[in-house]
Amino acid sequence: MDKGFPTVEERIAVAHGTAQDAADDVARLGV
């Protein structure tokens, strides 16, 4: 079953993490 693709949950977690990091960067820069 595992073909090396991330699961839906993993994709969501990665996307959320990236969005959170971007939001943190914006807050840090005060943009």
C-alpha positions as CSV (number, residue, x, y, z in Angstrom):
1,M,0.0,0.0,0.0
2,D,2.8,2.4,0.9
3,K,4.3,3.8,-2.3
4,G,6.3,6.5,-0.7
5,F,3.5,9.1,-0.9
6,P,2.5,11.0,2.3
7,T,-0.9,10.2,3.7
8,V,-3.6,12.8,3.6
9,E,-3.0,13.5,7.3
10,E,0.8,14.0,6.7
11,R,0.1,16.3,3.8
12,I,-2.3,18.4,6.0
13,A,0.2,18.4,8.9
14,V,3.0,19.6,6.6
15,A,0.8,22.2,4.9
16,H,-0.4,23.5,8.3
17,G,3.1,23.5,9.7
18,T,4.3,25.6,6.6
19,A,1.4,28.0,7.0
20,Q,2.1,28.4,10.7
21,D,5.8,29.0,10.0
22,A,4.9,31.6,7.4
23,A,2.5,33.3,9.9
24,D,5.2,33.3,12.6
25,D,7.7,34.8,10.1
26,V,5.2,37.6,9.2
27,A,4.6,38.3,12.9
28,R,8.3,38.4,13.6
29,L,9.0,40.8,10.8
30,G,6.0,42.9,11.7
31,V,4.7,42.8,8.1
